[in-house]
Amino acid sequence: MKQYPASAIRNVAVAGHNGVGKTTLVSALLHEAGAVNRFGRVDDGSAPTDFDPEEIERKISIGLAVAALEWKKNKINLIDTPGYGIFTSEMICAMRAADAALIVVDAVAGVEVQTEKAWQVAEEFGLPKMIVVNRMDRENADGGRVMDQIQKKFGRSCVCVEAAIGKEKGFRGAIDLIGMKGFLTDDTGKTIEGPIPQEFAEDAATLHEALVEMVAEGDDSLMETFFSQGNLTEEQMLPALRNSIRERKIVPVLFAAAGDHERGVEKILDEIVDLLPGADSFPAAAIGKDGKTDVLACDPNGPVAAIVFKTISDPFTGRLTLFRVHSGTIKADGTYWNVNRELPERFGPVFSPLGKQLNPVPEVPAGDIGVIAKLKETLTGDTLSAKEKPYRFPAVEVPEPAISFSIEPKSKGDEDKISIALAKLTEEDPSLKFHRDADTSELLLSGAGQLHVEIAVARMKRKSNVEVILHPPKVPYRETITRAAEAHGRHKKQTGGHGQFADCKIRVKPLPRGSDFEFVDDIFGGSIPRNYIPAVEKGIQDTRKKGYLAGYPMVDFRVELFDGQYHDVDSSEMAFKIAGSLAYKDAMEKAKPTILEPIMKVGVRAPQEYMGDLMGDLTSRRGRPSGMDQIGDDAVVKAEVPLSEMLAYSAVLRSLTQGRGSFTMELSHYEELPRPLQEKLIAERAKLLHKADADAD
């Protein structure tokens, strides 16, 4: 593959809900551009960007994948992302490396949960967006209805730059509303440019006028031209439209059926090149050696600065590292400085990725995406730079895990290998976390959902030959207080020589949900010396992690340290740390602690005939329905449900809907657990902790 300047590179994250044909669209784009010889299919495991054995077996995308193609003297790096909510972290990492987001929407289902999430993440990164309404050849496909949904959800900035020619089995291509030409794709997949079919001419003229008005609104001089001429030429429109898309004032909408005949696919490639910004459009903010933020131009001759946005652990090739170069040039066989870990990494060959196929290149210049194999220390989120002039990018932030499972090795001989295997998993997927519970000594693997953890375990078996048993997931309960109180902690111990003495008085006050913890120093007059105050906070911090009622972290409260005593000889940091923990325990006895449970925002989608049973089941799970939407022939019921009631919901939903239902779930908030359930939980937790203590003895 040739080397391209940043202005001729498009880095595009392809995102959307699961099942809308994102991976199929990427396959079609690659095939249309000649990057692959045959159209890859998800169903037979030949899709270029679904190459992980778990993806092929389950027929879903699990991790992001990059595939490069060349089109009209430009390079397009397509970053295919999973559509399931449990893999949102992959979409986030993809958009961190992209300059634009291509959001795929199903022509039947319309705007769905992950459509909204893709839009939200793109907005957070400030990315220009393009929407493709895909699968226009499906039964009940309706581009007009879906376009209405898109504008209702995301605003009138979403405007058609194409009009669909037909729908369902009659979908034949699209009308270019900029140049007012028809592009029909025949049954061989060949796209032919021609006049607009007469039966679509009137609708196309109306949509063209709406597009012209939207473009003119963003440019005063064009608005004057529009008023004087009554229209704009293609040459007048294109630069202004391109600029409005870059500034996120307009989101272009296109139509396609990226299946056997690849209808509308060629025009998508054209519009990516013509409308979406080049890789040099957005200078990158990076933190320099002096701690100040600099803005780095996308210059291949500038200081080297590249962000790692994906790590893949391959049992044969070793660790693969995907990176986006924002400044400078990464060259094969060079040495670069990992700014986060403060160590050098020696490079071997560098590659341009096409799924699992790696094409060698001599260098990866600013604006481009590359792959390097076998880096020893570098992980997702790290910045590669030059030691003499290091720059660091902000870390890639991924959602915290929502659910945890206790795991144990099937074989006693694997106990030593399991931590290494888990470390490899978390290198590849930073949204997975593992740790050993300090109270129960259980090894916990945490992820975004049950399927997420199950897939991780399957990968661990395949890649590291370590099999584990999953035990029921842990619900991340929290504890908090319900009223203010004053408390006293005094630590006094006299042994031979110096004794130990510390005394502190605190006030505790409840805070709003999500506030976690605040510590306020209200000491006046030196009753506690300044150098001992952090020790009081440390004692409280360490103790609150173990809660009070059932061993869950204590959150959403403020501690005000307002008085105390010290001794010139016997006081120490350790003494005040102990006094702080004693004051905390005293406060908990007075502040009416309670247990909080996580409440999930749940969306359950299924055919309408199952809604009665689903609503009844959710209510029986202490769920509170909050609304219902209609999507094609399906209904989506929305509800808030405690996580503890949703742990085995996948199997229940399959049973209730004969396998035709699906659900999404994300954390909404925490609220107080009903008192009878608190008492039961406290008793169970005490029994578990007692058993752990007995086993330790």
C-alpha positions as CSV (number, residue, x, y, z in Angstrom):
1,M,0.0,0.0,0.0
2,K,1.2,3.5,-0.9
3,Q,2.1,6.2,1.7
4,Y,-0.5,9.0,1.9
5,P,-0.4,12.5,3.4
6,A,-2.7,13.1,6.3
7,S,-5.0,15.2,4.2
8,A,-5.7,12.1,2.1
9,I,-6.4,9.7,5.0
10,R,-9.8,9.1,6.5
11,N,-10.0,7.4,9.9
12,V,-13.6,6.3,10.4
13,A,-15.1,4.4,13.3
14,V,-18.1,2.3,12.1
15,A,-20.5,2.0,15.0
16,G,-24.2,1.2,15.8
17,H,-26.5,-1.3,17.4
18,N,-25.9,-5.0,17.1
19,G,-27.3,-6.8,14.0
20,V,-27.5,-3.7,11.8
21,G,-24.9,-5.0,9.4
22,K,-21.8,-2.9,10.4
23,T,-19.3,-5.7,9.7
24,T,-21.2,-6.6,6.5
25,L,-21.0,-3.0,5.4
26,V,-17.2,-2.9,6.1
27,S,-16.8,-6.1,4.1
28,A,-18.8,-4.6,1.2
29,L,-16.7,-1.4,1.3
30,L,-13.5,-3.4,1.2
31,H,-14.7,-5.5,-1.6
32,E,-16.0,-2.6,-3.6
33,A,-12.6,-0.9,-3.3
34,G,-10.7,-4.0,-4.3
35,A,-9.0,-4.4,-1.0
36,V,-10.3,-8.0,-0.8
37,N,-11.0,-10.4,-3.6
38,R,-14.3,-11.7,-2.3
39,F,-17.2,-10.3,-0.2
40,G,-16.7,-11.6,3.3
41,R,-19.7,-12.9,5.2
42,V,-20.4,-13.0,8.9
43,D,-22.4,-16.2,8.6
44,D,-19.6,-18.3,7.1
45,G,-16.8,-16.7,9.1
46,S,-15.1,-15.0,6.2
47,A,-15.7,-11.3,7.2
48,P,-12.3,-9.6,7.2
49,T,-12.9,-7.8,10.5
50,D,-14.4,-10.7,12.4
51,F,-11.4,-13.0,12.7
52,D,-11.3,-13.9,16.4
53,P,-12.4,-17.6,16.9
54,E,-15.1,-16.4,19.4
55,E,-16.4,-14.0,16.8
56,I,-16.6,-16.6,14.1
57,E,-18.3,-19.2,16.4
58,R,-20.8,-16.7,17.9
59,K,-21.3,-14.7,14.7
60,I,-21.0,-11.4,16.5
61,S,-18.2,-8.8,16.7
62,I,-16.4,-8.8,20.0
63,G,-13.4,-6.5,19.5
64,L,-12.6,-3.6,17.3
65,A,-10.7,-4.3,14.1
66,V,-9.1,-2.0,11.5
67,A,-9.1,-2.5,7.8
68,A,-7.4,-0.2,5.3
69,L,-8.5,0.4,1.7
70,E,-7.6,2.8,-1.1
71,W,-10.2,4.8,-2.9
72,K,-9.7,7.6,-5.4
73,K,-6.2,8.5,-4.3
74,N,-7.2,8.4,-0.6
75,K,-6.6,5.9,2.2
76,I,-9.6,5.0,4.4
77,N,-8.9,3.2,7.7
78,L,-12.2,1.6,8.7
79,I,-12.5,0.7,12.4
80,D,-15.2,-1.9,12.8
81,T,-16.7,-2.0,16.3
82,P,-19.1,-4.4,18.1
83,G,-22.7,-3.4,18.5
84,Y,-23.5,-5.1,21.9
85,G,-23.6,-2.7,24.8
86,I,-21.3,-4.9,26.8
87,F,-18.5,-4.1,24.3
88,T,-19.0,-0.3,24.4
89,S,-15.3,0.1,25.5
90,E,-14.2,-1.2,22.1
91,M,-16.3,1.5,20.4
92,I,-14.8,4.1,22.8
93,C,-11.2,3.0,21.9
94,A,-12.1,3.1,18.2
95,M,-13.4,6.6,18.3
96,R,-10.3,7.7,20.3
97,A,-8.4,6.8,17.1
98,A,-10.9,8.1,14.6
99,D,-11.5,11.5,12.9
100,A,-15.2,10.7,12.1
101,A,-17.9,8.2,13.1
102,L,-20.0,6.3,10.6
103,I,-23.1,5.3,12.5
104,V,-25.1,2.5,10.9
105,V,-28.9,2.3,11.4
106,D,-31.1,-0.6,10.4
107,A,-33.8,0.3,7.8
108,V,-36.4,-1.7,9.7
109,A,-35.5,-1.2,13.4
110,G,-34.5,2.4,13.1
111,V,-32.8,4.2,16.0
112,E,-31.9,1.7,18.8
113,V,-30.2,1.8,22.2
114,Q,-26.6,1.5,20.8
115,T,-27.4,3.9,18.0
116,E,-27.9,6.5,20.7
117,K,-24.7,5.3,22.5
118,A,-22.7,5.6,19.4
119,W,-23.9,9.1,18.8
120,Q,-23.2,10.0,22.5
121,V,-19.6,8.7,22.3
122,A,-19.0,10.5,19.0
123,E,-20.3,13.7,20.6
124,E,-18.0,13.3,23.6
125,F,-15.0,13.0,21.3
126,G,-16.2,15.9,19.1
127,L,-16.3,13.7,16.0
128,P,-18.1,14.6,12.8
129,K,-20.7,12.0,12.0
130,M,-22.2,10.3,8.9
131,I,-25.2,8.0,9.1
132,V,-25.9,5.1,6.8
133,V,-29.4,3.6,6.8
134,N,-28.5,0.0,5.9
135,R,-30.4,-3.1,4.9
136,M,-32.8,-1.1,2.7
137,D,-33.6,-4.3,0.9
138,R,-35.2,-6.0,3.9
139,E,-38.9,-6.7,4.3
140,N,-40.6,-3.7,6.0
141,A,-37.6,-1.5,5.4
142,D,-38.7,2.2,5.2
143,G,-36.0,4.8,4.8
144,G,-38.5,7.7,5.2
145,R,-39.8,6.4,8.5
146,V,-36.3,5.8,9.8
147,M,-35.2,9.3,8.7
148,D,-38.0,10.8,10.7
149,Q,-36.8,8.8,13.7
150,I,-33.2,10.0,13.2
151,Q,-34.3,13.7,13.1
152,K,-36.6,13.3,16.0
153,K,-33.9,11.7,18.1
154,F,-30.8,13.7,16.9
155,G,-32.2,16.9,15.4
156,R,-32.6,18.5,12.0
157,S,-28.9,18.7,11.5
158,C,-29.3,15.2,10.2
159,V,-30.0,15.7,6.6
160,C,-30.2,13.4,3.6
161,V,-27.4,13.8,1.0
162,E,-29.0,10.8,-0.8
163,A,-32.5,9.7,-1.5
164,A,-33.3,6.0,-1.7
165,I,-34.4,4.5,-5.0
166,G,-37.0,2.1,-3.9
167,K,-37.3,0.0,-0.7
168,E,-37.4,-3.6,0.4
169,K,-36.8,-5.9,-2.6
170,G,-37.3,-2.9,-4.9
171,F,-34.3,-1.0,-3.5
172,R,-32.0,-0.3,-6.4
173,G,-29.6,2.4,-5.3
174,A,-29.6,6.1,-4.4
175,I,-29.9,9.6,-5.8
176,D,-27.0,11.9,-5.1
177,L,-28.8,15.0,-3.8
178,I,-25.7,17.2,-4.2
179,G,-25.2,16.6,-7.9
180,M,-28.8,15.4,-8.6
181,K,-27.8,12.2,-10.3
182,G,-29.0,8.6,-10.0
183,F,-26.8,5.7,-9.0
184,L,-28.4,2.3,-9.6
185,T,-26.7,-0.9,-8.8
186,D,-27.6,-4.0,-10.9
187,D,-27.7,-7.6,-9.8
188,T,-24.0,-8.1,-10.5
189,G,-23.1,-5.3,-8.0
190,K,-22.1,-2.9,-10.7
191,T,-23.2,0.8,-10.0
192,I,-24.3,2.9,-13.0
193,E,-24.6,6.6,-13.0
194,G,-27.6,8.0,-14.8
195,P,-30.6,10.4,-14.7
196,I,-32.9,10.3,-11.7
197,P,-35.8,7.9,-12.3
198,Q,-38.9,9.8,-13.1
199,E,-41.0,8.4,-10.2
200,F,-38.5,9.6,-7.7
201,A,-37.8,13.0,-9.2
202,E,-40.3,15.0,-7.2
203,D,-39.2,13.7,-3.8
204,A,-35.6,14.1,-4.8
205,A,-36.2,17.8,-5.7
206,T,-37.8,18.4,-2.3
207,L,-34.9,16.7,-0.4
208,H,-32.4,18.6,-2.6
209,E,-34.0,21.9,-1.6
210,A,-33.9,21.0,2.1
211,L,-30.2,20.1,1.8
212,V,-29.4,23.3,-0.1
213,E,-31.1,25.4,2.6
214,M,-29.3,23.6,5.4
215,V,-25.9,24.2,3.7
216,A,-26.7,27.8,3.0
217,E,-27.6,28.4,6.6
218,G,-24.0,27.8,7.6
219,D,-22.5,30.3,5.2
220,D,-23.7,34.0,4.9
221,S,-22.3,34.5,1.4
222,L,-23.9,31.3,0.2
223,M,-27.2,32.3,1.8
224,E,-27.1,35.5,-0.4
225,T,-26.3,33.4,-3.5
226,F,-29.1,31.1,-2.7
227,F,-31.6,33.9,-2.3
228,S,-30.5,35.5,-5.5
229,Q,-30.2,32.3,-7.6
230,G,-32.8,30.2,-5.9
231,N,-30.4,27.3,-5.9
232,L,-26.7,26.4,-5.4
233,T,-24.4,24.5,-7.8
234,E,-22.6,21.3,-6.8
235,E,-19.3,23.3,-6.9
236,Q,-20.8,25.9,-4.5
237,M,-22.3,23.4,-2.1
238,L,-19.4,20.9,-1.6
239,P,-16.9,23.0,0.2
240,A,-19.6,24.5,2.5
241,L,-21.1,21.1,3.1
242,R,-17.7,19.6,3.9
243,N,-17.0,22.5,6.3
244,S,-20.4,22.2,8.1
245,I,-19.9,18.4,8.6
246,R,-16.4,19.0,10.0
247,E,-17.9,21.6,12.4
248,R,-20.7,19.1,13.3
249,K,-23.4,21.5,12.1
250,I,-24.6,18.9,9.5
251,V,-24.8,15.1,9.7
252,P,-25.2,13.6,6.2
253,V,-27.5,10.6,5.9
254,L,-27.0,7.9,3.2
255,F,-28.9,4.7,2.2
256,A,-27.5,1.2,1.3
257,A,-28.1,-2.5,1.3
258,A,-24.6,-3.9,2.0
259,G,-25.5,-7.5,1.2
260,D,-25.1,-9.6,-1.9
261,H,-25.4,-6.8,-4.4
262,E,-23.7,-4.1,-2.4
263,R,-26.2,-1.5,-3.4
264,G,-25.3,2.0,-2.4
265,V,-21.8,1.0,-1.3
266,E,-19.8,2.7,-4.0
267,K,-21.4,6.1,-3.1
268,I,-20.6,5.6,0.6
269,L,-16.9,5.4,-0.4
270,D,-17.3,8.5,-2.5
271,E,-19.0,10.4,0.3
272,I,-16.4,9.3,2.9
273,V,-13.7,10.8,0.7
274,D,-15.6,13.9,-0.4
275,L,-17.4,14.9,2.8
276,L,-15.6,13.5,5.9
277,P,-12.5,15.4,7.3
278,G,-8.9,14.3,6.6
279,A,-6.7,13.1,9.4
280,D,-5.0,16.5,9.5
281,S,-8.2,18.4,10.3
282,F,-8.0,18.3,14.1
283,P,-4.7,19.1,15.9
284,A,-4.2,16.9,19.0
285,A,-3.9,18.2,22.5
286,A,-1.0,16.5,24.4
287,I,0.8,17.1,27.7
288,G,4.5,18.0,27.3
289,K,7.4,17.3,29.6
290,D,6.7,20.5,31.5
291,G,3.2,19.4,32.3
292,K,1.6,22.0,30.0
293,T,-0.8,21.1,27.3
294,D,0.5,21.7,23.7
295,V,-1.5,21.4,20.5
296,L,0.3,19.2,18.0
297,A,-0.3,19.7,14.3
298,C,-0.7,16.5,12.2
299,D,2.8,16.9,10.7
300,P,5.0,13.9,9.7
301,N,8.1,16.0,10.5
302,G,6.8,17.1,13.9
303,P,7.7,15.5,17.3
304,V,6.6,11.8,17.5
305,A,3.3,11.3,19.4
306,A,1.2,8.2,18.9
307,I,-1.7,6.8,21.0
308,V,-2.2,3.0,21.5
309,F,-5.9,2.3,21.2
310,K,-6.0,-1.5,21.0
311,T,-3.9,-4.4,22.2
312,I,-4.4,-8.0,21.0
313,S,-2.9,-11.0,22.6
314,D,-2.3,-13.6,19.9
315,P,-1.0,-17.1,20.9
316,F,1.0,-17.3,17.7
317,T,2.3,-13.8,16.8
318,G,2.4,-12.5,20.4
319,R,1.1,-9.1,21.4
320,L,-0.2,-6.9,18.6
321,T,-0.4,-3.2,19.3
322,L,-2.6,-0.9,17.2
323,F,-1.7,2.8,17.3
324,R,-2.7,6.1,15.7
325,V,0.0,8.6,14.9
326,H,-1.0,12.2,15.7
327,S,2.4,13.8,15.0
328,G,5.8,12.7,13.6
329,T,6.5,9.4,11.9
330,I,6.8,5.9,13.4
331,K,9.4,4.0,11.5
332,A,10.1,0.3,11.3
333,D,13.0,-0.8,13.5
334,G,13.0,2.4,15.4
335,T,13.1,2.9,19.2
336,Y,10.3,4.9,20.9
337,W,9.7,6.1,24.4
338,N,6.6,4.8,26.3
339,V,5.8,8.0,28.2
340,N,3.3,6.3,30.6
341,R,5.7,3.6,31.7
342,E,8.9,5.6,31.2
343,L,10.8,3.0,29.3
344,P,12.0,2.5,25.7
345,E,10.3,0.1,23.2
346,R,12.3,-1.3,20.4
347,F,10.2,-1.7,17.2
348,G,10.5,-4.3,14.5
349,P,8.5,-4.2,11.3
350,V,5.4,-2.0,11.2
351,F,2.2,-2.8,9.3
352,S,-0.9,-1.4,7.8
353,P,-3.8,-3.6,9.0
354,L,-6.6,-5.3,7.0
355,G,-8.3,-7.3,9.7
356,K,-5.9,-10.1,10.7
357,Q,-3.9,-9.5,7.5
358,L,-0.9,-7.3,8.2
359,N,0.7,-5.5,5.2
360,P,4.3,-4.3,5.8
361,V,5.0,-0.6,5.4
362,P,8.3,1.2,5.9
363,E,6.7,3.8,8.2
364,V,3.5,5.1,9.7
365,P,3.3,8.9,9.2
366,A,1.1,11.4,11.1
367,G,-2.6,10.8,10.6
368,D,-2.2,7.1,9.8
369,I,-2.9,3.9,11.8
370,G,-0.4,1.1,12.2
371,V,0.3,-2.2,13.9
372,I,3.5,-3.4,15.6
373,A,4.0,-6.9,17.0
374,K,5.7,-8.1,20.2
375,L,6.1,-4.9,22.2
376,K,6.9,-6.0,25.7
377,E,5.4,-3.3,28.0
378,T,3.1,-1.1,26.0
379,L,-0.7,-1.4,26.6
380,T,-3.9,0.3,25.5
381,G,-4.0,4.0,26.4
382,D,-0.2,4.4,26.4
383,T,1.6,7.1,24.4
384,L,4.6,6.4,22.3
385,S,6.9,9.4,21.7
386,A,10.6,10.5,21.7
387,K,12.5,10.4,24.9
388,E,14.1,13.7,24.3
389,K,10.8,15.4,23.6
390,P,8.0,13.3,25.2
391,Y,4.3,14.0,24.8
392,R,1.5,12.2,26.5
393,F,-2.1,11.9,25.5
394,P,-4.9,11.6,28.1
395,A,-5.7,7.9,28.8
396,V,-8.6,6.1,27.1
397,E,-11.4,6.0,29.7
398,V,-13.6,2.9,29.5
399,P,-16.8,2.2,31.5
400,E,-16.3,0.5,34.9
401,P,-17.5,-3.2,35.1
402,A,-21.1,-3.8,36.0
403,I,-21.0,-7.4,37.2
404,S,-18.5,-9.7,38.8
405,F,-18.1,-13.5,39.0
406,S,-16.1,-15.5,41.4
407,I,-13.8,-17.8,39.4
408,E,-11.6,-20.8,40.4
409,P,-9.5,-23.0,38.2
410,K,-10.9,-26.4,37.2
411,S,-7.5,-28.0,37.7
412,K,-5.4,-27.4,40.9
413,G,-2.4,-27.2,38.7
414,D,-3.7,-24.1,37.0
415,E,-3.8,-22.0,40.2
416,D,-0.5,-20.4,39.5
417,K,-1.3,-19.9,35.8
418,I,-4.6,-18.2,36.2
419,S,-3.3,-14.8,37.2
420,I,-1.0,-14.6,34.2
421,A,-3.9,-15.7,31.9
422,L,-6.2,-13.1,33.4
423,A,-3.5,-10.4,33.0
424,K,-3.4,-11.2,29.3
425,L,-7.2,-10.9,29.1
426,T,-7.2,-7.4,30.7
427,E,-4.3,-6.3,28.5
428,E,-6.5,-7.0,25.5
429,D,-9.8,-5.7,27.0
430,P,-9.3,-2.9,29.6
431,S,-13.0,-3.0,30.5
432,L,-12.3,-6.4,32.2
433,K,-10.9,-6.2,35.7
434,F,-9.8,-8.9,38.1
435,H,-8.8,-8.8,41.8
436,R,-8.9,-10.9,44.9
437,D,-11.5,-9.9,47.4
438,A,-9.8,-9.0,50.7
439,D,-12.6,-10.2,52.8
440,T,-13.6,-13.5,51.1
441,S,-10.3,-14.3,49.4
442,E,-12.2,-15.1,46.2
443,L,-10.7,-14.2,42.8
444,L,-13.2,-12.0,41.1
445,L,-13.5,-11.3,37.3
446,S,-15.6,-8.3,36.5
447,G,-17.0,-7.2,33.1
448,A,-19.9,-5.3,31.5
449,G,-22.2,-8.3,31.6
450,Q,-22.5,-12.1,31.8
451,L,-21.9,-12.7,28.1
452,H,-18.8,-10.4,28.4
453,V,-17.3,-12.5,31.2
454,E,-18.3,-15.8,29.5
455,I,-16.5,-14.8,26.3
456,A,-13.5,-13.8,28.3
457,V,-13.4,-17.2,30.0
458,A,-13.6,-18.9,26.6
459,R,-10.8,-16.8,25.3
460,M,-8.7,-17.7,28.3
461,K,-9.2,-21.4,27.7
462,R,-8.2,-21.0,24.0
463,K,-5.3,-18.7,24.4
464,S,-3.8,-19.8,27.7
465,N,-5.2,-23.3,28.1
466,V,-6.6,-22.4,31.5
467,E,-10.2,-23.5,32.3
468,V,-12.1,-22.0,35.2
469,I,-15.4,-22.4,36.9
470,L,-17.7,-19.4,37.2
471,H,-19.7,-18.9,40.3
472,P,-22.7,-16.6,40.7
473,P,-21.9,-13.0,40.1
474,K,-21.3,-10.6,42.9
475,V,-23.7,-7.6,43.2
476,P,-21.7,-4.5,44.0
477,Y,-23.7,-3.3,47.0
478,R,-22.7,-0.1,48.8
479,E,-23.3,1.3,52.2
480,T,-24.1,4.9,53.2
481,I,-25.4,6.9,56.2
482,T,-28.9,8.5,56.5
483,R,-28.3,11.2,59.1
484,A,-25.6,13.4,60.5
485,A,-23.7,12.6,63.6
486,E,-20.7,13.6,65.7
487,A,-18.1,11.0,66.8
488,H,-14.9,10.6,68.8
489,G,-11.9,8.4,68.3
490,R,-9.2,8.1,70.9
491,H,-6.2,5.9,70.7
492,K,-4.0,5.6,73.8
493,K,-1.5,2.9,74.6
494,Q,1.3,2.9,77.1
495,T,4.0,0.3,76.9
496,G,7.7,0.6,77.9
497,G,9.3,3.8,76.5
498,H,7.2,6.0,74.2
499,G,3.5,5.4,74.2
500,Q,0.9,6.0,71.5
501,F,-1.6,8.8,71.7
502,A,-4.1,10.4,69.3
503,D,-7.5,11.9,69.7
504,C,-9.9,13.2,67.0
505,K,-13.4,14.4,66.8
506,I,-15.4,14.3,63.5
507,R,-18.8,15.1,62.1
508,V,-20.3,12.9,59.4
509,K,-23.0,14.1,57.0
510,P,-24.9,12.3,54.1
511,L,-24.1,13.4,50.6
512,P,-26.1,13.0,47.4
513,R,-25.9,9.7,45.5
514,G,-22.7,9.4,43.4
515,S,-20.7,11.8,45.6
516,D,-18.5,9.0,47.0
517,F,-16.5,10.6,49.9
518,E,-15.4,14.0,51.0
519,F,-12.9,14.9,53.8
520,V,-12.9,18.4,55.2
521,D,-10.2,19.8,57.5
522,D,-12.0,22.1,60.0
523,I,-9.2,22.2,62.6
524,F,-8.5,25.6,64.1
525,G,-6.0,26.6,66.7
526,G,-3.6,23.6,66.2
527,S,-5.5,21.0,68.2
528,I,-4.1,18.5,65.7
529,P,-0.9,19.4,63.9
530,R,-1.1,19.7,60.1
531,N,1.2,16.8,59.5
532,Y,-1.1,14.4,61.3
533,I,-4.4,15.4,59.5
534,P,-3.7,13.2,56.4
535,A,-3.2,10.2,58.7
536,V,-6.7,10.8,60.2
537,E,-8.1,10.8,56.6
538,K,-6.1,7.7,55.7
539,G,-7.5,5.8,58.7
540,I,-11.1,6.7,57.7
541,Q,-10.5,5.9,54.0
542,D,-9.0,2.5,54.8
543,T,-11.8,1.6,57.2
544,R,-14.7,2.9,55.0
545,K,-13.7,0.4,52.3
546,K,-14.9,-2.4,54.6
547,G,-18.3,-0.7,55.3
548,Y,-20.0,-1.2,58.6
549,L,-23.1,-3.3,58.2
550,A,-22.1,-6.0,55.7
551,G,-18.5,-5.3,54.5
552,Y,-19.5,-3.2,51.5
553,P,-17.7,0.2,50.8
554,M,-19.2,3.1,52.6
555,V,-20.0,6.0,50.2
556,D,-21.8,9.3,49.7
557,F,-20.8,11.0,53.0
558,R,-18.7,13.8,54.2
559,V,-16.3,13.7,57.2
560,E,-15.4,17.0,58.9
561,L,-12.5,16.8,61.3
562,F,-13.1,19.6,63.8
563,D,-11.2,18.9,67.0
564,G,-8.7,16.7,68.7
565,Q,-5.7,16.3,70.9
566,Y,-2.1,15.3,70.5
567,H,1.0,14.6,72.6
568,D,4.4,16.0,71.8
569,V,6.1,12.7,72.4
570,D,3.6,9.9,72.0
571,S,1.6,11.1,68.9
572,S,2.5,9.7,65.5
573,E,0.9,9.3,62.1
574,M,0.1,5.7,62.9
575,A,-1.7,6.7,66.2
576,F,-3.8,9.3,64.3
577,K,-4.6,6.7,61.6
578,I,-5.9,4.4,64.3
579,A,-7.8,7.2,66.0
580,G,-9.4,8.1,62.6
581,S,-10.7,4.6,62.1
582,L,-12.1,4.5,65.7
583,A,-13.9,7.8,65.1
584,Y,-15.4,6.4,61.8
585,K,-16.7,3.3,63.7
586,D,-18.2,5.5,66.4
587,A,-19.8,7.7,63.8
588,M,-21.4,4.7,62.0
589,E,-23.1,3.6,65.2
590,K,-24.9,6.9,65.4
591,A,-25.5,7.8,61.7
592,K,-28.1,5.1,60.9
593,P,-26.1,3.3,58.1
594,T,-28.0,1.5,55.4
595,I,-27.3,-0.6,52.3
596,L,-27.6,0.6,48.8
597,E,-28.2,-1.6,45.8
598,P,-27.4,-0.9,42.1
599,I,-30.5,-0.1,40.0
600,M,-30.1,-0.9,36.3
601,K,-31.6,0.9,33.3
602,V,-33.0,-2.1,31.3
603,G,-34.4,-2.2,27.8
604,V,-36.1,-5.4,26.7
605,R,-37.0,-5.9,23.1
606,A,-39.3,-8.6,21.8
607,P,-42.3,-9.1,19.5
608,Q,-45.4,-7.4,20.7
609,E,-47.2,-10.6,21.7
610,Y,-44.7,-11.3,24.5
611,M,-45.0,-7.8,26.2
612,G,-47.6,-8.9,28.7
613,D,-45.5,-11.7,30.1
614,L,-42.4,-9.5,30.0
615,M,-44.0,-6.7,31.9
616,G,-45.3,-9.1,34.6
617,D,-41.9,-10.7,34.9
618,L,-40.1,-7.3,35.3
619,T,-42.6,-6.2,37.9
620,S,-42.0,-9.4,39.9
621,R,-38.3,-8.5,39.9
622,R,-39.1,-5.2,41.7
623,G,-38.8,-3.5,38.4
624,R,-40.4,-0.1,37.6
625,P,-41.5,0.2,33.9
626,S,-40.8,3.7,32.6
627,G,-42.1,3.5,29.0
628,M,-42.5,1.5,25.8
629,D,-41.3,2.1,22.2
630,Q,-42.4,0.5,19.0
631,I,-39.6,-0.6,16.6
632,G,-41.0,-2.3,13.5
633,D,-42.9,-5.3,14.7
634,D,-41.1,-5.3,18.0
635,A,-41.8,-3.4,21.2
636,V,-39.1,-2.2,23.6
637,V,-40.1,-1.9,27.3
638,K,-37.9,0.3,29.4
639,A,-37.6,-0.2,33.2
640,E,-35.5,0.3,36.2
641,V,-34.6,-3.0,37.9
642,P,-32.3,-4.0,40.7
643,L,-29.2,-5.7,39.4
644,S,-29.7,-8.5,42.0
645,E,-32.9,-9.4,40.1
646,M,-31.3,-9.5,36.7
647,L,-28.4,-11.9,37.2
648,A,-30.0,-14.9,35.5
649,Y,-32.3,-12.9,33.2
650,S,-30.7,-14.0,29.9
651,A,-32.1,-17.6,30.4
652,V,-35.5,-16.3,31.6
653,L,-35.8,-14.0,28.6
654,R,-35.0,-16.8,26.2
655,S,-37.7,-18.9,27.8
656,L,-40.3,-16.2,27.8
657,T,-39.8,-15.2,24.2
658,Q,-38.7,-18.5,22.6
659,G,-35.3,-17.0,21.9
660,R,-36.7,-13.9,20.1
661,G,-36.0,-11.3,22.8
662,S,-32.9,-9.3,23.6
663,F,-32.1,-6.9,26.4
664,T,-29.6,-4.1,27.2
665,M,-28.6,-3.1,30.7
666,E,-26.5,-0.3,32.2
667,L,-26.1,1.2,35.6
668,S,-28.6,3.9,36.3
669,H,-28.1,4.7,40.0
670,Y,-28.0,3.3,43.6
671,E,-30.9,3.4,46.0
672,E,-31.7,1.9,49.4
673,L,-32.3,-1.8,49.6
674,P,-35.6,-2.7,51.3
675,R,-35.1,-3.4,55.0
676,P,-36.1,-7.2,55.0
677,L,-33.6,-7.8,52.2
678,Q,-30.9,-5.8,54.1
679,E,-31.3,-8.0,57.1
680,K,-31.1,-11.2,54.9
681,L,-28.0,-9.8,53.2
682,I,-26.3,-8.9,56.4
683,A,-26.8,-12.3,57.8
684,E,-25.5,-14.0,54.7
685,R,-22.5,-11.8,54.5
686,A,-21.7,-12.4,58.2
687,K,-21.8,-16.1,57.6
688,L,-19.5,-15.8,54.5
689,L,-17.0,-13.7,56.4
690,H,-17.1,-16.1,59.3
691,K,-16.3,-19.0,57.0
692,A,-13.4,-17.1,55.4
693,D,-12.0,-16.4,58.9
694,A,-12.3,-20.1,59.8
695,D,-10.6,-21.2,56.6
696,A,-7.8,-18.8,57.3
697,D,-7.3,-20.3,60.7
